[in-house]
Every structure is written in C-alpha cells, then in structure tokens.
Amino acid sequence: MIQTRCNCLLKGDLEWLWASCTKTGRTRQTRLKVNPHTGKACTTTHLDALAQKLARTGNFSKSCQAVCSDSTPSLGPHTLAKLQVKNPQGSVDFDKTFWPSAADMDVLRQKDNWRRVAEEHFSVDNIRKYFARTPPLSAQDVDVWRPREHVAFLFSEDDEEFHNLIRKYVVMSFVLGDFYPGHSEEVAGGKYFALVKPNADGAPIPNAGGASVDSDVRGIVIGSTWRLCSTSRAVAESSLPVVDYLLGQYDIFPPAPQSLSRDLMIPSPG
C-alpha cells in the first residue's frame, strides 16, 4: 500500500491518493465507534516488547519509562469534563497593542541582521541536524510524523531544492506567521490525550459532570513536529541574548541557558 501511494504521488494522481487516505481514516473511525479504546493497562508481554524495542533504538529513557511507569490512559466518560475544568476556554485573541505592525516586521526582515539569523540559525543544515538528533521513536504528532524516523529520512538524500522547499513552506512558516488561511486552524493544534492522575494528597477535585472525585487527569499535548523544530531553532538563536538581558535586569535568575525549554513559544506576528 505504501509503494502504491508513493507511485500515485509521483504520478500526480492526488485525487486517488486523497480518497484512499480518507477512506482509511473513515474505516478506523467506524471501527472505534464499535469497539472504543479503554483505559486498560498494557500487558506485561506488551511492555517487555516495547521496552526492548525502545532500548534497541537507543531511547533508554523512554525504555525505562515503559517498564517503571504505572500511568494509564484516562478514557472514562468524565475525562472530557475534567479536562474542560482544568483548561477553561478563554479568548484566543492575541493582544497586539505593543506588537510591531506588519509593515514594521517587513522592514525588520529586510535588515542584514535578520537575514543573517534566517540564513544561519534556520538553515537547511541546522534543520537537518535538529531532526537527526531527536530521540528515536519519539511520540507521533497529530499528523503521525516522527522526527527521526520520518522527517530526518527526508533529508537523507542530497536534494537541495526539496530541502529548501521544506524549510521555506513548512518550518519558516511558523517563524514568519505565514500560513495559508485555510490551514490556520491546524497551526496551533496538537494531539491531546490524558493520563489518570491519582488524588494522592486527598485534595478535593471539581466534580465535573458527575466525575469521580478520587482521581484527577493529566492532560498532555503533542504539538506539530514542524512547530517544535522552528521553536527549537528560535530558542537556540535567542537563548544567550535573553539570558544576558534577564541577568542584567534581575539580581536572582538562574544563569544556565539550558533552563530555557525547547518548547518556549515565540509568537509569530500576523
């Protein structure tokens, strides 16, 4: 099936490819409605096989986690209500009162310093290195991309034109805030799931929608693989100047640049 779809992509038969992929998705949705996932813990045999697979690829941290963690998915009828209580919906309008205008940003991007940053820190070579150095078998994002197994493979061939297209239209879009309007809803999206979080300290938990008060949920979001790449490169470029600035402004501040997370988000104008 993979070879068939690749051949259709190369031939430009995008309509058949789209129909084939969406048919697979609809089939899976129908199957889940009949037999939905449950929060059952994995069997010992499954955990053993998973831990060995992760260890063989070199992801020892995740291998140990597979063996030692007792977390289970939260898939009960009240999971959604609990997540909604923990994450109340607010305004998604970004306050741009003190944000540069689009014209100001256009002027900024014409300056030599910005061009240097874009060419050096967001170069194809740095993007290639980022994906090559990500942990093996990292979690799949909402589009089922794995950084090393899927994306790093795209950079294995010496195809400069293709790599520059990935840089321009996939990675740099998150830096410049330049997206196709029809895809805007997908930009900030992610794969959201929850784990059961026992209420060990006895603190009361909001009884959302009749949900049990003896356990909580821990929501986890896996963002887009491409967005993580762009933010990682942005942090690498700006971490030292930011630390220097904060050290100059405050008496007490951790001096290690490593304390800045790779997931630090720098909002894109637009």
Secondary structure by P-SEA (a helix, b strand, c coil): caaaaaaaaaacaaaaaaaaaaaaaaaaaaaaaacccccccccaaaaaaaaaaaaaacaaaaaaaaaccccccccccaaaaaaaaacccccccccccccccaaaaaaaaacaaaaaaaaacccaaaaaaaaaaccccccccccccccccccccccccccaaaaaaaacccccccccccccccccccccccccccccccccccccccccccccccbbbbbbbbccaaaaaaaaaaaaacaaaaaaaaaacccccccccccccccccccccc
